[in-house]
Amino acid sequence: MTVTRSNKNLFVQVINDDEGKTLASISTLEKEFADLKPTTEGAAKLGEAFGKRLQDKKITTVVFDRNGYLYHGVVKALADGTRSAGIIF
């Protein structure tokens, strides 16, 4: 699970490194999440939604790649939201 963020948006993907394929993704550019801001509250909600999306695809365990970002604030809230949906890091 890799995270990319900008000042306006958040992007999260689960990638199978062996095959080089994206298994699932979510971002604040999607219509249903367009109202979420890249704040800790918005990241937590996005993480919960992504966790549910992963559960639907029967993905329960991922490796978290914070992509060079410090593990606090928005990145931590996103991870915690995903964990609250039952995904194991």
C-alpha positions in Angstrom: 0.0 0.0 0.0 1.6 3.2 -1.1 0.6 6.8 -0.3 1.1 9.9 -2.4 -0.1 13.3 -1.3 -0.2 16.8 -2.5 -1.5 20.0 -1.1 -5.0 19.3 -2.5 -5.3 15.5 -2.9 -4.5 12.1 -1.5 -3.8 9.0 -3.5 -3.5 5.4 -2.2 -2.8 2.2 -4.1 -2.2 -1.4 -3.4 0.2 -2.8 -5.9 1.3 -6.4 -6.5 5.1 -5.9 -7.0 5.6 -9.4 -8.5 3.1 -8.7 -11.4 3.4 -4.9 -11.5 -0.4 -4.5 -11.3 -2.5 -2.2 -9.2 -5.0 -4.3 -7.2 -6.9 -1.4 -5.7 -6.8 2.4 -5.5 -8.6 5.4 -4.1 -8.1 9.1 -4.2 -9.8 12.3 -3.4 -10.3 12.9 -7.1 -13.1 10.4 -7.2 -16.6 11.9 -7.1 -17.7 10.4 -3.9 -14.6 11.6 -2.0 -14.2 15.0 -3.8 -15.4 16.8 -0.6 -12.6 15.4 1.5 -9.6 17.6 2.1 -6.1 16.4 2.7 -6.4 16.9 6.5 -6.2 14.3 9.2 -10.0 14.0 9.3 -10.3 13.6 5.6 -7.4 11.1 5.5 -9.0 9.0 8.2 -12.3 8.8 6.3 -10.5 8.0 3.1 -8.5 5.3 4.9 -11.7 3.7 6.2 -13.3 3.7 2.8 -10.1 2.2 1.3 -10.1 -0.5 4.0 -13.7 -1.5 3.1 -12.7 -1.5 -0.6 -9.8 -3.9 0.2 -12.1 -6.1 2.3 -14.4 -6.4 -0.7 -11.5 -7.6 -2.8 -10.5 -10.0 -0.1 -7.2 -8.3 0.7 -6.6 -8.4 4.4 -2.8 -7.8 4.8 -0.7 -5.2 3.1 2.8 -3.6 3.5 2.6 0.1 4.2 4.9 2.3 2.1 4.7 5.9 3.2 6.6 7.0 0.1 9.2 9.1 2.0 6.6 11.1 4.0 7.0 11.3 7.7 4.6 9.0 9.7 2.5 11.6 11.4 -0.5 13.8 10.7 -2.2 12.9 7.4 -0.2 9.8 6.6 -0.8 8.4 10.1 -4.5 9.2 10.0 -4.8 7.4 6.7 -3.0 4.4 8.0 -5.1 4.3 11.2 -8.3 4.7 9.2 -7.3 1.7 7.0 -6.5 -0.3 10.1 -9.8 0.5 11.7 -11.5 -1.2 8.7 -9.6 -4.5 9.6 -6.6 -4.3 7.3 -3.4 -5.6 8.8 0.0 -3.9 8.2 
